[in-house]
Amino acid sequence: MKRLLRIHEAVERGRRNEAWRLEYMRELVVLQDAKDEGIEIGREEGILAFIREKKDDGIGSEVILGKLQKYYHLSVEDAKRYMSQA
């Protein structure tokens, strides 16, 4: 029970410490930015893998462009940009 009380007191001190709170918020922002970047990189890799797979299956570029727009909600310009990268 003493250990739990010490933990609770430490948390309360942290909540009252503005410098600690600001640093904590900065770290949260950095972590969220890294997460968002990872999600975007994964999405791009998935799109490129999708294009390569469809090309390997012999599906034409126009059909692939349509599927990219439908499945990934891409504009025509973005779909074409991905097609040129794959």
CORGI-V855898 format. One record per residue. N is the residue number from 1. RES is the residue in one small letter. PHI is phi in whole degrees, 0 to 359 (NA if undefined). PSI is psi in whole degrees, -180 to 180 (* if undefined). NEAR is the number of other C-alpha atoms within 10 Angstrom. Layout:
n | res | phi | psi | near
N | RES | PHI | PSI | NEAR
N | RES | PHI | PSI | NEAR
This chain:
n | res | phi | psi | near
1 | m | NA | -36 | 5
2 | k | 298 | -40 | 7
3 | r | 297 | -44 | 8
4 | l | 298 | -41 | 9
5 | l | 296 | -41 | 10
6 | r | 296 | -40 | 11
7 | i | 296 | -46 | 11
8 | h | 301 | -44 | 12
9 | e | 296 | -40 | 12
10 | a | 295 | -41 | 11
11 | v | 297 | -45 | 12
12 | e | 298 | -41 | 11
13 | r | 298 | -42 | 12
14 | g | 298 | -41 | 14
15 | r | 296 | -32 | 12
16 | r | 276 | -15 | 10
17 | n | 273 | 105 | 11
18 | e | 296 | -40 | 11
19 | a | 299 | -43 | 11
20 | w | 296 | -43 | 13
21 | r | 298 | -42 | 13
22 | l | 297 | -43 | 11
23 | e | 297 | -41 | 11
24 | y | 299 | -43 | 13
25 | m | 294 | -40 | 12
26 | r | 300 | -45 | 12
27 | e | 297 | -39 | 12
28 | l | 298 | -41 | 12
29 | v | 296 | -45 | 12
30 | v | 299 | -45 | 12
31 | l | 296 | -41 | 12
32 | q | 294 | -40 | 12
33 | d | 298 | -43 | 12
34 | a | 296 | -41 | 12
35 | k | 297 | -47 | 12
36 | d | 299 | -41 | 12
37 | e | 296 | -42 | 12
38 | g | 297 | -39 | 12
39 | i | 296 | -44 | 12
40 | e | 295 | -43 | 12
41 | i | 297 | -44 | 12
42 | g | 298 | -40 | 12
43 | r | 297 | -46 | 13
44 | e | 298 | -43 | 13
45 | e | 297 | -39 | 14
46 | g | 295 | -41 | 13
47 | i | 296 | -46 | 19
48 | l | 296 | -39 | 17
49 | a | 295 | -40 | 13
50 | f | 300 | -46 | 16
51 | i | 298 | -47 | 24
52 | r | 299 | -42 | 17
53 | e | 298 | -45 | 13
54 | k | 294 | -38 | 16
55 | k | 296 | -43 | 15
56 | d | 297 | -30 | 10
57 | d | 280 | -2 | 9
58 | g | 82 | 17 | 9
59 | i | 279 | 136 | 13
60 | g | 289 | 159 | 11
61 | s | 300 | -41 | 14
62 | e | 296 | -40 | 10
63 | v | 293 | -43 | 11
64 | i | 298 | -43 | 19
65 | l | 303 | -44 | 20
66 | g | 297 | -42 | 16
67 | k | 293 | -39 | 17
68 | l | 298 | -42 | 22
69 | q | 294 | -40 | 17
70 | k | 286 | -52 | 11
71 | y | 282 | -34 | 9
72 | y | 251 | 2 | 13
73 | h | 56 | 46 | 12
74 | l | 264 | 151 | 16
75 | s | 287 | 166 | 14
76 | v | 300 | -43 | 12
77 | e | 297 | -45 | 11
78 | d | 294 | -41 | 14
79 | a | 299 | -42 | 20
80 | k | 294 | -38 | 17
81 | r | 298 | -44 | 11
82 | y | 296 | -40 | 17
83 | m | 300 | -39 | 18
84 | s | 288 | -22 | 10
85 | q | 276 | -25 | 9
86 | a | 276 | * | 14
